[in-house]
Amino acid sequence: MEQIIEFPDVLELVEQHKLPREIYAPDGTLLFKPYDPVIESPLVTHRKTWRLFANYTIDPSDDEIVQINTTGKLIRIKHDADVDEIMGYVRKVHPGATVEEAISFALESTVEQTGEFKDDDEFGAYTLTLYLILAYLIHYGVLILVK
């Protein structure tokens, strides 16, 4: 059986200060710089123009394993509401969504489920987490970024 790559728990990476200085797409496109001002990260700068498409098939025998269509790699993505939300939106609701549309959908869904954010800091931290999750989904090839 082919090796299964583990998709990281992004919150754990943040809490343990184990984020890389830069996150790249498989084609070498710089996506995100976690330690720089957020607005300077290309994923944020181009959020209204860059589009997202699903690039995976779910394993019928284990719904935590996806196979990347372009490479055949297997990735285990443990169920996480935010990851599932972004993946499902791009795959089922709006293929070709812009980065901004995918992030906005996840934010709106969270507000519907849990209520408003208590302040701007909480909102900002959560939005940053969503951008990191999206950057990793693109990095691992689960979603394709079209510029």
QUIRAMO-V783857 format. One record per residue. N is the residue number from 0. RES is the residue in one small letter. SS is DSSP state (H for helix, E for strand, - for the rest). PSI is psi in whole degrees, -180 to 180 (none if undefined). Layout:
# QUIRAMO-V783857
{{N & RES & SS & PSI} {N & RES & SS & PSI}}
This chain:
# QUIRAMO-V783857
{{0 & m & - & 144} {1 & e & - & 150} {2 & q & - & 140} {3 & i & E & 125} {4 & i & E & 136} {5 & e & E & 124} {6 & f & - & 134} {7 & p & - & 154} {8 & d & - & 105} {9 & v & H & -41} {10 & l & H & -38} {11 & e & H & -42} {12 & l & H & -40} {13 & v & H & -50} {14 & e & H & -35} {15 & q & - & 5} {16 & h & - & 46} {17 & k & - & 20} {18 & l & - & 144} {19 & p & - & 164} {20 & r & - & -30} {21 & e & - & 146} {22 & i & E & 128} {23 & y & E & 153} {24 & a & - & 162} {25 & p & - & -28} {26 & d & - & 4} {27 & g & - & -2} {28 & t & - & 127} {29 & l & E & 127} {30 & l & E & -50} {31 & f & E & 142} {32 & k & - & 94} {33 & p & - & -25} {34 & y & - & 1} {35 & d & - & 167} {36 & p & - & 133} {37 & v & H & -41} {38 & i & H & -18} {39 & e & H & -11} {40 & s & - & 132} {41 & p & H & -35} {42 & l & H & -34} {43 & v & H & -45} {44 & t & H & -40} {45 & h & - & 23} {46 & r & - & -25} {47 & k & - & -11} {48 & t & - & -33} {49 & w & - & 137} {50 & r & E & 155} {51 & l & E & 141} {52 & f & E & 145} {53 & a & E & 144} {54 & n & - & 44} {55 & y & E & 160} {56 & t & E & 135} {57 & i & E & 134} {58 & d & - & 124} {59 & p & - & -22} {60 & s & - & -11} {61 & d & - & 106} {62 & d & - & 2} {63 & e & - & -6} {64 & i & E & 129} {65 & v & E & 148} {66 & q & E & 128} {67 & i & E & 124} {68 & n & - & -41} {69 & t & - & -25} {70 & t & - & -20} {71 & g & - & -3} {72 & k & - & 148} {73 & l & E & 133} {74 & i & E & 130} {75 & r & E & 121} {76 & i & - & 103} {77 & k & - & 144} {78 & h & - & 125} {79 & d & - & 129} {80 & a & H & -42} {81 & d & H & -44} {82 & v & H & -47} {83 & d & H & -39} {84 & e & H & -49} {85 & i & H & -46} {86 & m & H & -46} {87 & g & H & -40} {88 & y & H & -48} {89 & v & H & -35} {90 & r & H & -45} {91 & k & H & -39} {92 & v & H & -49} {93 & h & - & 74} {94 & p & - & 135} {95 & g & - & 11} {96 & a & E & 148} {97 & t & E & 164} {98 & v & H & -44} {99 & e & H & -41} {100 & e & H & -42} {101 & a & H & -44} {102 & i & H & -44} {103 & s & H & -41} {104 & f & H & -45} {105 & a & H & -40} {106 & l & H & -47} {107 & e & H & -40} {108 & s & H & -42} {109 & t & H & -43} {110 & v & H & -41} {111 & e & H & -39} {112 & q & H & -34} {113 & t & H & -10} {114 & g & - & 177} {115 & e & - & 156} {116 & f & - & 147} {117 & k & - & -29} {118 & d & - & 177} {119 & d & H & -32} {120 & d & H & -44} {121 & e & H & -43} {122 & f & H & -45} {123 & g & H & -44} {124 & a & H & -40} {125 & y & H & -41} {126 & t & H & -42} {127 & l & H & -43} {128 & t & H & -42} {129 & l & H & -41} {130 & y & H & -38} {131 & l & H & -44} {132 & i & H & -46} {133 & l & H & -42} {134 & a & H & -42} {135 & y & H & -37} {136 & l & H & -38} {137 & i & H & -44} {138 & h & H & -43} {139 & y & - & -3} {140 & g & - & 5} {141 & v & - & -40} {142 & l & E & 144} {143 & i & E & 136} {144 & l & E & 127} {145 & v & E & 121} {146 & k & - & none}}
